[in-house]
Amino acid sequence: MKNYQSPWAALLWSFALPGFGQLYNRDYIIAFTLIALELIINYLSNLNLSILHTFHGHFAHSHSVVKFQHGLFYPSIWGFSMWQAFNKAKRMNGDGSKVYLTGLLFGLVAGMNISLFAHHILPSPVYSGLATGVIGAAIGNIAEKLINKVRNK
């Protein structure tokens, strides 16, 4: 008998740290690759330092420490990690005929990257990135549902 892998648990583990959902799914090569990429990009972009200054309300300083040329990679690693972990768990449970949450997580990544590109007019790279990511995720999810509805007619 196969063990059940919760797709939502896998997604939430990857939400916490890219690669942890893959560890949950026992997908070790991609897990350690994503963890290494997360650590490298986090270090090169000064993301944690920017988050610290943001949480203290020092938005100008948060902008000055983050290195956007490296930070632009982080949303992609984060979004891919959640998407892959969720869909891998679905496949492990025998539901591999469809891919799930593509619009939602693509929209999240696109929204966060748009915010990082427009960082000079937004108050905080962290809060703005999360806010535009949520908006992008909502738009992506709606677009995916509309596309699937049209395709299934």
Chimera marker file (.cmm) of the C-alpha trace (Angstrom):
<marker_set name="trace">
<marker id="1" x="0.000" y="0.000" z="0.000" r="1" g="1" b="0" radius="0.5"/>
<marker id="2" x="1.272" y="3.440" z="-0.969" r="1" g="1" b="0" radius="0.5"/>
<marker id="3" x="1.600" y="6.220" z="1.575" r="1" g="1" b="0" radius="0.5"/>
<marker id="4" x="-0.664" y="9.203" z="1.026" r="1" g="1" b="0" radius="0.5"/>
<marker id="5" x="1.178" y="12.480" z="0.450" r="1" g="1" b="0" radius="0.5"/>
<marker id="6" x="-0.881" y="15.554" z="1.229" r="1" g="1" b="0" radius="0.5"/>
<marker id="7" x="-0.473" y="18.008" z="-1.663" r="1" g="1" b="0" radius="0.5"/>
<marker id="8" x="-1.347" y="20.914" z="0.641" r="1" g="1" b="0" radius="0.5"/>
<marker id="9" x="1.233" y="19.848" z="3.223" r="1" g="1" b="0" radius="0.5"/>
<marker id="10" x="3.840" y="19.641" z="0.458" r="1" g="1" b="0" radius="0.5"/>
<marker id="11" x="2.873" y="23.113" z="-0.781" r="1" g="1" b="0" radius="0.5"/>
<marker id="12" x="2.980" y="24.606" z="2.720" r="1" g="1" b="0" radius="0.5"/>
<marker id="13" x="6.386" y="23.062" z="3.438" r="1" g="1" b="0" radius="0.5"/>
<marker id="14" x="7.678" y="24.695" z="0.247" r="1" g="1" b="0" radius="0.5"/>
<marker id="15" x="5.960" y="27.934" z="1.253" r="1" g="1" b="0" radius="0.5"/>
<marker id="16" x="8.058" y="27.870" z="4.435" r="1" g="1" b="0" radius="0.5"/>
<marker id="17" x="11.296" y="27.198" z="2.563" r="1" g="1" b="0" radius="0.5"/>
<marker id="18" x="11.795" y="26.181" z="-1.059" r="1" g="1" b="0" radius="0.5"/>
<marker id="19" x="12.798" y="22.532" z="-1.169" r="1" g="1" b="0" radius="0.5"/>
<marker id="20" x="11.105" y="21.446" z="2.057" r="1" g="1" b="0" radius="0.5"/>
<marker id="21" x="7.999" y="20.261" z="0.175" r="1" g="1" b="0" radius="0.5"/>
<marker id="22" x="10.288" y="18.170" z="-1.994" r="1" g="1" b="0" radius="0.5"/>
<marker id="23" x="11.864" y="16.674" z="1.140" r="1" g="1" b="0" radius="0.5"/>
<marker id="24" x="8.339" y="15.850" z="2.329" r="1" g="1" b="0" radius="0.5"/>
<marker id="25" x="7.742" y="14.087" z="-1.002" r="1" g="1" b="0" radius="0.5"/>
<marker id="26" x="11.117" y="12.306" z="-0.779" r="1" g="1" b="0" radius="0.5"/>
<marker id="27" x="12.299" y="14.012" z="-3.984" r="1" g="1" b="0" radius="0.5"/>
<marker id="28" x="15.812" y="14.565" z="-2.621" r="1" g="1" b="0" radius="0.5"/>
<marker id="29" x="17.781" y="15.761" z="-5.653" r="1" g="1" b="0" radius="0.5"/>
<marker id="30" x="15.397" y="18.577" z="-6.503" r="1" g="1" b="0" radius="0.5"/>
<marker id="31" x="14.943" y="19.314" z="-2.773" r="1" g="1" b="0" radius="0.5"/>
<marker id="32" x="18.626" y="19.941" z="-2.134" r="1" g="1" b="0" radius="0.5"/>
<marker id="33" x="18.940" y="21.850" z="-5.416" r="1" g="1" b="0" radius="0.5"/>
<marker id="34" x="16.098" y="24.192" z="-4.432" r="1" g="1" b="0" radius="0.5"/>
<marker id="35" x="17.403" y="24.607" z="-0.878" r="1" g="1" b="0" radius="0.5"/>
<marker id="36" x="20.865" y="25.477" z="-2.221" r="1" g="1" b="0" radius="0.5"/>
<marker id="37" x="19.386" y="27.953" z="-4.724" r="1" g="1" b="0" radius="0.5"/>
<marker id="38" x="17.255" y="29.531" z="-1.995" r="1" g="1" b="0" radius="0.5"/>
<marker id="39" x="20.257" y="29.978" z="0.292" r="1" g="1" b="0" radius="0.5"/>
<marker id="40" x="22.464" y="31.378" z="-2.471" r="1" g="1" b="0" radius="0.5"/>
<marker id="41" x="19.856" y="33.809" z="-3.802" r="1" g="1" b="0" radius="0.5"/>
<marker id="42" x="18.815" y="34.833" z="-0.295" r="1" g="1" b="0" radius="0.5"/>
<marker id="43" x="22.445" y="35.579" z="0.577" r="1" g="1" b="0" radius="0.5"/>
<marker id="44" x="23.285" y="37.405" z="-2.667" r="1" g="1" b="0" radius="0.5"/>
<marker id="45" x="20.149" y="39.551" z="-2.542" r="1" g="1" b="0" radius="0.5"/>
<marker id="46" x="20.340" y="40.429" z="1.192" r="1" g="1" b="0" radius="0.5"/>
<marker id="47" x="16.699" y="39.392" z="1.407" r="1" g="1" b="0" radius="0.5"/>
<marker id="48" x="16.705" y="38.585" z="5.127" r="1" g="1" b="0" radius="0.5"/>
<marker id="49" x="18.307" y="41.936" z="5.955" r="1" g="1" b="0" radius="0.5"/>
<marker id="50" x="15.682" y="43.688" z="3.837" r="1" g="1" b="0" radius="0.5"/>
<marker id="51" x="12.929" y="41.737" z="5.633" r="1" g="1" b="0" radius="0.5"/>
<marker id="52" x="14.399" y="42.726" z="9.018" r="1" g="1" b="0" radius="0.5"/>
<marker id="53" x="14.415" y="46.435" z="8.113" r="1" g="1" b="0" radius="0.5"/>
<marker id="54" x="10.900" y="46.155" z="6.678" r="1" g="1" b="0" radius="0.5"/>
<marker id="55" x="9.530" y="44.599" z="9.868" r="1" g="1" b="0" radius="0.5"/>
<marker id="56" x="11.066" y="47.457" z="11.853" r="1" g="1" b="0" radius="0.5"/>
<marker id="57" x="9.404" y="49.997" z="9.543" r="1" g="1" b="0" radius="0.5"/>
<marker id="58" x="12.663" y="51.220" z="7.988" r="1" g="1" b="0" radius="0.5"/>
<marker id="59" x="11.451" y="51.042" z="4.392" r="1" g="1" b="0" radius="0.5"/>
<marker id="60" x="14.118" y="53.333" z="2.918" r="1" g="1" b="0" radius="0.5"/>
<marker id="61" x="16.850" y="51.250" z="4.496" r="1" g="1" b="0" radius="0.5"/>
<marker id="62" x="15.112" y="48.094" z="3.324" r="1" g="1" b="0" radius="0.5"/>
<marker id="63" x="15.395" y="49.418" z="-0.246" r="1" g="1" b="0" radius="0.5"/>
<marker id="64" x="19.042" y="50.347" z="0.154" r="1" g="1" b="0" radius="0.5"/>
<marker id="65" x="20.254" y="46.929" z="1.337" r="1" g="1" b="0" radius="0.5"/>
<marker id="66" x="18.416" y="44.642" z="-1.082" r="1" g="1" b="0" radius="0.5"/>
<marker id="67" x="20.220" y="43.719" z="-4.309" r="1" g="1" b="0" radius="0.5"/>
<marker id="68" x="17.385" y="43.545" z="-6.816" r="1" g="1" b="0" radius="0.5"/>
<marker id="69" x="19.433" y="41.927" z="-9.591" r="1" g="1" b="0" radius="0.5"/>
<marker id="70" x="19.652" y="38.790" z="-7.427" r="1" g="1" b="0" radius="0.5"/>
<marker id="71" x="16.322" y="39.196" z="-5.655" r="1" g="1" b="0" radius="0.5"/>
<marker id="72" x="14.425" y="38.848" z="-8.931" r="1" g="1" b="0" radius="0.5"/>
<marker id="73" x="15.251" y="35.119" z="-8.910" r="1" g="1" b="0" radius="0.5"/>
<marker id="74" x="13.700" y="34.439" z="-5.504" r="1" g="1" b="0" radius="0.5"/>
<marker id="75" x="9.987" y="34.541" z="-6.467" r="1" g="1" b="0" radius="0.5"/>
<marker id="76" x="10.614" y="32.037" z="-9.258" r="1" g="1" b="0" radius="0.5"/>
<marker id="77" x="12.370" y="29.570" z="-6.978" r="1" g="1" b="0" radius="0.5"/>
<marker id="78" x="9.672" y="29.996" z="-4.317" r="1" g="1" b="0" radius="0.5"/>
<marker id="79" x="6.743" y="29.673" z="-6.740" r="1" g="1" b="0" radius="0.5"/>
<marker id="80" x="8.243" y="26.724" z="-8.631" r="1" g="1" b="0" radius="0.5"/>
<marker id="81" x="8.991" y="24.926" z="-5.388" r="1" g="1" b="0" radius="0.5"/>
<marker id="82" x="5.379" y="25.180" z="-4.218" r="1" g="1" b="0" radius="0.5"/>
<marker id="83" x="3.969" y="24.240" z="-7.636" r="1" g="1" b="0" radius="0.5"/>
<marker id="84" x="6.272" y="21.242" z="-8.089" r="1" g="1" b="0" radius="0.5"/>
<marker id="85" x="5.753" y="19.917" z="-4.543" r="1" g="1" b="0" radius="0.5"/>
<marker id="86" x="1.959" y="20.141" z="-4.829" r="1" g="1" b="0" radius="0.5"/>
<marker id="87" x="1.817" y="18.464" z="-8.236" r="1" g="1" b="0" radius="0.5"/>
<marker id="88" x="4.364" y="15.781" z="-7.310" r="1" g="1" b="0" radius="0.5"/>
<marker id="89" x="2.269" y="14.824" z="-4.270" r="1" g="1" b="0" radius="0.5"/>
<marker id="90" x="-0.806" y="14.639" z="-6.520" r="1" g="1" b="0" radius="0.5"/>
<marker id="91" x="1.078" y="12.339" z="-8.923" r="1" g="1" b="0" radius="0.5"/>
<marker id="92" x="2.339" y="10.191" z="-6.043" r="1" g="1" b="0" radius="0.5"/>
<marker id="93" x="-1.288" y="9.691" z="-4.988" r="1" g="1" b="0" radius="0.5"/>
<marker id="94" x="-2.266" y="8.573" z="-8.481" r="1" g="1" b="0" radius="0.5"/>
<marker id="95" x="-3.778" y="11.856" z="-9.669" r="1" g="1" b="0" radius="0.5"/>
<marker id="96" x="-1.188" y="12.650" z="-12.323" r="1" g="1" b="0" radius="0.5"/>
<marker id="97" x="-3.394" y="13.344" z="-15.312" r="1" g="1" b="0" radius="0.5"/>
<marker id="98" x="-3.745" y="17.070" z="-14.607" r="1" g="1" b="0" radius="0.5"/>
<marker id="99" x="-1.459" y="19.878" z="-13.480" r="1" g="1" b="0" radius="0.5"/>
<marker id="100" x="-2.810" y="22.023" z="-10.641" r="1" g="1" b="0" radius="0.5"/>
<marker id="101" x="-2.357" y="25.616" z="-9.433" r="1" g="1" b="0" radius="0.5"/>
<marker id="102" x="-0.374" y="26.752" z="-12.474" r="1" g="1" b="0" radius="0.5"/>
<marker id="103" x="-2.225" y="30.042" z="-12.895" r="1" g="1" b="0" radius="0.5"/>
<marker id="104" x="-2.213" y="30.789" z="-9.190" r="1" g="1" b="0" radius="0.5"/>
<marker id="105" x="1.505" y="30.243" z="-8.667" r="1" g="1" b="0" radius="0.5"/>
<marker id="106" x="2.564" y="31.732" z="-12.017" r="1" g="1" b="0" radius="0.5"/>
<marker id="107" x="0.522" y="34.815" z="-11.131" r="1" g="1" b="0" radius="0.5"/>
<marker id="108" x="2.197" y="34.951" z="-7.713" r="1" g="1" b="0" radius="0.5"/>
<marker id="109" x="5.655" y="34.903" z="-9.298" r="1" g="1" b="0" radius="0.5"/>
<marker id="110" x="4.701" y="37.427" z="-11.988" r="1" g="1" b="0" radius="0.5"/>
<marker id="111" x="3.162" y="39.784" z="-9.428" r="1" g="1" b="0" radius="0.5"/>
<marker id="112" x="6.177" y="39.612" z="-7.144" r="1" g="1" b="0" radius="0.5"/>
<marker id="113" x="8.584" y="40.215" z="-10.027" r="1" g="1" b="0" radius="0.5"/>
<marker id="114" x="6.541" y="43.181" z="-11.271" r="1" g="1" b="0" radius="0.5"/>
<marker id="115" x="6.825" y="44.653" z="-7.787" r="1" g="1" b="0" radius="0.5"/>
<marker id="116" x="10.580" y="44.118" z="-7.740" r="1" g="1" b="0" radius="0.5"/>
<marker id="117" x="10.902" y="45.824" z="-11.134" r="1" g="1" b="0" radius="0.5"/>
<marker id="118" x="8.861" y="48.770" z="-9.833" r="1" g="1" b="0" radius="0.5"/>
<marker id="119" x="10.593" y="48.893" z="-6.449" r="1" g="1" b="0" radius="0.5"/>
<marker id="120" x="11.578" y="52.561" z="-6.810" r="1" g="1" b="0" radius="0.5"/>
<marker id="121" x="7.915" y="53.697" z="-6.688" r="1" g="1" b="0" radius="0.5"/>
<marker id="122" x="6.662" y="51.237" z="-4.057" r="1" g="1" b="0" radius="0.5"/>
<marker id="123" x="7.083" y="51.678" z="-0.296" r="1" g="1" b="0" radius="0.5"/>
<marker id="124" x="8.659" y="48.328" z="0.628" r="1" g="1" b="0" radius="0.5"/>
<marker id="125" x="10.225" y="45.574" z="-1.475" r="1" g="1" b="0" radius="0.5"/>
<marker id="126" x="8.899" y="42.922" z="0.928" r="1" g="1" b="0" radius="0.5"/>
<marker id="127" x="5.338" y="44.120" z="1.599" r="1" g="1" b="0" radius="0.5"/>
<marker id="128" x="4.851" y="45.389" z="-1.950" r="1" g="1" b="0" radius="0.5"/>
<marker id="129" x="6.148" y="42.119" z="-3.372" r="1" g="1" b="0" radius="0.5"/>
<marker id="130" x="3.764" y="40.088" z="-1.252" r="1" g="1" b="0" radius="0.5"/>
<marker id="131" x="0.803" y="42.365" z="-2.040" r="1" g="1" b="0" radius="0.5"/>
<marker id="132" x="1.378" y="42.350" z="-5.792" r="1" g="1" b="0" radius="0.5"/>
<marker id="133" x="2.060" y="38.615" z="-5.591" r="1" g="1" b="0" radius="0.5"/>
<marker id="134" x="-1.358" y="38.024" z="-4.034" r="1" g="1" b="0" radius="0.5"/>
<marker id="135" x="-2.998" y="40.188" z="-6.712" r="1" g="1" b="0" radius="0.5"/>
<marker id="136" x="-1.092" y="38.329" z="-9.424" r="1" g="1" b="0" radius="0.5"/>
<marker id="137" x="-2.065" y="34.983" z="-7.900" r="1" g="1" b="0" radius="0.5"/>
<marker id="138" x="-5.746" y="35.954" z="-7.925" r="1" g="1" b="0" radius="0.5"/>
<marker id="139" x="-5.551" y="37.101" z="-11.545" r="1" g="1" b="0" radius="0.5"/>
<marker id="140" x="-3.627" y="33.967" z="-12.552" r="1" g="1" b="0" radius="0.5"/>
<marker id="141" x="-6.102" y="31.696" z="-10.800" r="1" g="1" b="0" radius="0.5"/>
<marker id="142" x="-9.085" y="33.390" z="-12.481" r="1" g="1" b="0" radius="0.5"/>
<marker id="143" x="-7.353" y="33.282" z="-15.869" r="1" g="1" b="0" radius="0.5"/>
<marker id="144" x="-6.568" y="29.574" z="-15.479" r="1" g="1" b="0" radius="0.5"/>
<marker id="145" x="-10.191" y="28.802" z="-14.575" r="1" g="1" b="0" radius="0.5"/>
<marker id="146" x="-11.475" y="30.783" z="-17.560" r="1" g="1" b="0" radius="0.5"/>
<marker id="147" x="-9.049" y="29.066" z="-19.921" r="1" g="1" b="0" radius="0.5"/>
<marker id="148" x="-10.027" y="25.632" z="-18.596" r="1" g="1" b="0" radius="0.5"/>
<marker id="149" x="-13.717" y="26.515" z="-18.903" r="1" g="1" b="0" radius="0.5"/>
<marker id="150" x="-13.294" y="27.571" z="-22.542" r="1" g="1" b="0" radius="0.5"/>
<marker id="151" x="-11.111" y="24.542" z="-23.297" r="1" g="1" b="0" radius="0.5"/>
<marker id="152" x="-13.636" y="22.099" z="-21.814" r="1" g="1" b="0" radius="0.5"/>
<marker id="153" x="-16.572" y="23.404" z="-23.881" r="1" g="1" b="0" radius="0.5"/>
<link id1="1" id2="2" r="1" g="1" b="0" radius="0.2"/>
<link id1="2" id2="3" r="1" g="1" b="0" radius="0.2"/>
<link id1="3" id2="4" r="1" g="1" b="0" radius="0.2"/>
<link id1="4" id2="5" r="1" g="1" b="0" radius="0.2"/>
<link id1="5" id2="6" r="1" g="1" b="0" radius="0.2"/>
<link id1="6" id2="7" r="1" g="1" b="0" radius="0.2"/>
<link id1="7" id2="8" r="1" g="1" b="0" radius="0.2"/>
<link id1="8" id2="9" r="1" g="1" b="0" radius="0.2"/>
<link id1="9" id2="10" r="1" g="1" b="0" radius="0.2"/>
<link id1="10" id2="11" r="1" g="1" b="0" radius="0.2"/>
<link id1="11" id2="12" r="1" g="1" b="0" radius="0.2"/>
<link id1="12" id2="13" r="1" g="1" b="0" radius="0.2"/>
<link id1="13" id2="14" r="1" g="1" b="0" radius="0.2"/>
<link id1="14" id2="15" r="1" g="1" b="0" radius="0.2"/>
<link id1="15" id2="16" r="1" g="1" b="0" radius="0.2"/>
<link id1="16" id2="17" r="1" g="1" b="0" radius="0.2"/>
<link id1="17" id2="18" r="1" g="1" b="0" radius="0.2"/>
<link id1="18" id2="19" r="1" g="1" b="0" radius="0.2"/>
<link id1="19" id2="20" r="1" g="1" b="0" radius="0.2"/>
<link id1="20" id2="21" r="1" g="1" b="0" radius="0.2"/>
<link id1="21" id2="22" r="1" g="1" b="0" radius="0.2"/>
<link id1="22" id2="23" r="1" g="1" b="0" radius="0.2"/>
<link id1="23" id2="24" r="1" g="1" b="0" radius="0.2"/>
<link id1="24" id2="25" r="1" g="1" b="0" radius="0.2"/>
<link id1="25" id2="26" r="1" g="1" b="0" radius="0.2"/>
<link id1="26" id2="27" r="1" g="1" b="0" radius="0.2"/>
<link id1="27" id2="28" r="1" g="1" b="0" radius="0.2"/>
<link id1="28" id2="29" r="1" g="1" b="0" radius="0.2"/>
<link id1="29" id2="30" r="1" g="1" b="0" radius="0.2"/>
<link id1="30" id2="31" r="1" g="1" b="0" radius="0.2"/>
<link id1="31" id2="32" r="1" g="1" b="0" radius="0.2"/>
<link id1="32" id2="33" r="1" g="1" b="0" radius="0.2"/>
<link id1="33" id2="34" r="1" g="1" b="0" radius="0.2"/>
<link id1="34" id2="35" r="1" g="1" b="0" radius="0.2"/>
<link id1="35" id2="36" r="1" g="1" b="0" radius="0.2"/>
<link id1="36" id2="37" r="1" g="1" b="0" radius="0.2"/>
<link id1="37" id2="38" r="1" g="1" b="0" radius="0.2"/>
<link id1="38" id2="39" r="1" g="1" b="0" radius="0.2"/>
<link id1="39" id2="40" r="1" g="1" b="0" radius="0.2"/>
<link id1="40" id2="41" r="1" g="1" b="0" radius="0.2"/>
<link id1="41" id2="42" r="1" g="1" b="0" radius="0.2"/>
<link id1="42" id2="43" r="1" g="1" b="0" radius="0.2"/>
<link id1="43" id2="44" r="1" g="1" b="0" radius="0.2"/>
<link id1="44" id2="45" r="1" g="1" b="0" radius="0.2"/>
<link id1="45" id2="46" r="1" g="1" b="0" radius="0.2"/>
<link id1="46" id2="47" r="1" g="1" b="0" radius="0.2"/>
<link id1="47" id2="48" r="1" g="1" b="0" radius="0.2"/>
<link id1="48" id2="49" r="1" g="1" b="0" radius="0.2"/>
<link id1="49" id2="50" r="1" g="1" b="0" radius="0.2"/>
<link id1="50" id2="51" r="1" g="1" b="0" radius="0.2"/>
<link id1="51" id2="52" r="1" g="1" b="0" radius="0.2"/>
<link id1="52" id2="53" r="1" g="1" b="0" radius="0.2"/>
<link id1="53" id2="54" r="1" g="1" b="0" radius="0.2"/>
<link id1="54" id2="55" r="1" g="1" b="0" radius="0.2"/>
<link id1="55" id2="56" r="1" g="1" b="0" radius="0.2"/>
<link id1="56" id2="57" r="1" g="1" b="0" radius="0.2"/>
<link id1="57" id2="58" r="1" g="1" b="0" radius="0.2"/>
<link id1="58" id2="59" r="1" g="1" b="0" radius="0.2"/>
<link id1="59" id2="60" r="1" g="1" b="0" radius="0.2"/>
<link id1="60" id2="61" r="1" g="1" b="0" radius="0.2"/>
<link id1="61" id2="62" r="1" g="1" b="0" radius="0.2"/>
<link id1="62" id2="63" r="1" g="1" b="0" radius="0.2"/>
<link id1="63" id2="64" r="1" g="1" b="0" radius="0.2"/>
<link id1="64" id2="65" r="1" g="1" b="0" radius="0.2"/>
<link id1="65" id2="66" r="1" g="1" b="0" radius="0.2"/>
<link id1="66" id2="67" r="1" g="1" b="0" radius="0.2"/>
<link id1="67" id2="68" r="1" g="1" b="0" radius="0.2"/>
<link id1="68" id2="69" r="1" g="1" b="0" radius="0.2"/>
<link id1="69" id2="70" r="1" g="1" b="0" radius="0.2"/>
<link id1="70" id2="71" r="1" g="1" b="0" radius="0.2"/>
<link id1="71" id2="72" r="1" g="1" b="0" radius="0.2"/>
<link id1="72" id2="73" r="1" g="1" b="0" radius="0.2"/>
<link id1="73" id2="74" r="1" g="1" b="0" radius="0.2"/>
<link id1="74" id2="75" r="1" g="1" b="0" radius="0.2"/>
<link id1="75" id2="76" r="1" g="1" b="0" radius="0.2"/>
<link id1="76" id2="77" r="1" g="1" b="0" radius="0.2"/>
<link id1="77" id2="78" r="1" g="1" b="0" radius="0.2"/>
<link id1="78" id2="79" r="1" g="1" b="0" radius="0.2"/>
<link id1="79" id2="80" r="1" g="1" b="0" radius="0.2"/>
<link id1="80" id2="81" r="1" g="1" b="0" radius="0.2"/>
<link id1="81" id2="82" r="1" g="1" b="0" radius="0.2"/>
<link id1="82" id2="83" r="1" g="1" b="0" radius="0.2"/>
<link id1="83" id2="84" r="1" g="1" b="0" radius="0.2"/>
<link id1="84" id2="85" r="1" g="1" b="0" radius="0.2"/>
<link id1="85" id2="86" r="1" g="1" b="0" radius="0.2"/>
<link id1="86" id2="87" r="1" g="1" b="0" radius="0.2"/>
<link id1="87" id2="88" r="1" g="1" b="0" radius="0.2"/>
<link id1="88" id2="89" r="1" g="1" b="0" radius="0.2"/>
<link id1="89" id2="90" r="1" g="1" b="0" radius="0.2"/>
<link id1="90" id2="91" r="1" g="1" b="0" radius="0.2"/>
<link id1="91" id2="92" r="1" g="1" b="0" radius="0.2"/>
<link id1="92" id2="93" r="1" g="1" b="0" radius="0.2"/>
<link id1="93" id2="94" r="1" g="1" b="0" radius="0.2"/>
<link id1="94" id2="95" r="1" g="1" b="0" radius="0.2"/>
<link id1="95" id2="96" r="1" g="1" b="0" radius="0.2"/>
<link id1="96" id2="97" r="1" g="1" b="0" radius="0.2"/>
<link id1="97" id2="98" r="1" g="1" b="0" radius="0.2"/>
<link id1="98" id2="99" r="1" g="1" b="0" radius="0.2"/>
<link id1="99" id2="100" r="1" g="1" b="0" radius="0.2"/>
<link id1="100" id2="101" r="1" g="1" b="0" radius="0.2"/>
<link id1="101" id2="102" r="1" g="1" b="0" radius="0.2"/>
<link id1="102" id2="103" r="1" g="1" b="0" radius="0.2"/>
<link id1="103" id2="104" r="1" g="1" b="0" radius="0.2"/>
<link id1="104" id2="105" r="1" g="1" b="0" radius="0.2"/>
<link id1="105" id2="106" r="1" g="1" b="0" radius="0.2"/>
<link id1="106" id2="107" r="1" g="1" b="0" radius="0.2"/>
<link id1="107" id2="108" r="1" g="1" b="0" radius="0.2"/>
<link id1="108" id2="109" r="1" g="1" b="0" radius="0.2"/>
<link id1="109" id2="110" r="1" g="1" b="0" radius="0.2"/>
<link id1="110" id2="111" r="1" g="1" b="0" radius="0.2"/>
<link id1="111" id2="112" r="1" g="1" b="0" radius="0.2"/>
<link id1="112" id2="113" r="1" g="1" b="0" radius="0.2"/>
<link id1="113" id2="114" r="1" g="1" b="0" radius="0.2"/>
<link id1="114" id2="115" r="1" g="1" b="0" radius="0.2"/>
<link id1="115" id2="116" r="1" g="1" b="0" radius="0.2"/>
<link id1="116" id2="117" r="1" g="1" b="0" radius="0.2"/>
<link id1="117" id2="118" r="1" g="1" b="0" radius="0.2"/>
<link id1="118" id2="119" r="1" g="1" b="0" radius="0.2"/>
<link id1="119" id2="120" r="1" g="1" b="0" radius="0.2"/>
<link id1="120" id2="121" r="1" g="1" b="0" radius="0.2"/>
<link id1="121" id2="122" r="1" g="1" b="0" radius="0.2"/>
<link id1="122" id2="123" r="1" g="1" b="0" radius="0.2"/>
<link id1="123" id2="124" r="1" g="1" b="0" radius="0.2"/>
<link id1="124" id2="125" r="1" g="1" b="0" radius="0.2"/>
<link id1="125" id2="126" r="1" g="1" b="0" radius="0.2"/>
<link id1="126" id2="127" r="1" g="1" b="0" radius="0.2"/>
<link id1="127" id2="128" r="1" g="1" b="0" radius="0.2"/>
<link id1="128" id2="129" r="1" g="1" b="0" radius="0.2"/>
<link id1="129" id2="130" r="1" g="1" b="0" radius="0.2"/>
<link id1="130" id2="131" r="1" g="1" b="0" radius="0.2"/>
<link id1="131" id2="132" r="1" g="1" b="0" radius="0.2"/>
<link id1="132" id2="133" r="1" g="1" b="0" radius="0.2"/>
<link id1="133" id2="134" r="1" g="1" b="0" radius="0.2"/>
<link id1="134" id2="135" r="1" g="1" b="0" radius="0.2"/>
<link id1="135" id2="136" r="1" g="1" b="0" radius="0.2"/>
<link id1="136" id2="137" r="1" g="1" b="0" radius="0.2"/>
<link id1="137" id2="138" r="1" g="1" b="0" radius="0.2"/>
<link id1="138" id2="139" r="1" g="1" b="0" radius="0.2"/>
<link id1="139" id2="140" r="1" g="1" b="0" radius="0.2"/>
<link id1="140" id2="141" r="1" g="1" b="0" radius="0.2"/>
<link id1="141" id2="142" r="1" g="1" b="0" radius="0.2"/>
<link id1="142" id2="143" r="1" g="1" b="0" radius="0.2"/>
<link id1="143" id2="144" r="1" g="1" b="0" radius="0.2"/>
<link id1="144" id2="145" r="1" g="1" b="0" radius="0.2"/>
<link id1="145" id2="146" r="1" g="1" b="0" radius="0.2"/>
<link id1="146" id2="147" r="1" g="1" b="0" radius="0.2"/>
<link id1="147" id2="148" r="1" g="1" b="0" radius="0.2"/>
<link id1="148" id2="149" r="1" g="1" b="0" radius="0.2"/>
<link id1="149" id2="150" r="1" g="1" b="0" radius="0.2"/>
<link id1="150" id2="151" r="1" g="1" b="0" radius="0.2"/>
<link id1="151" id2="152" r="1" g="1" b="0" radius="0.2"/>
<link id1="152" id2="153" r="1" g="1" b="0" radius="0.2"/>
</marker_set>
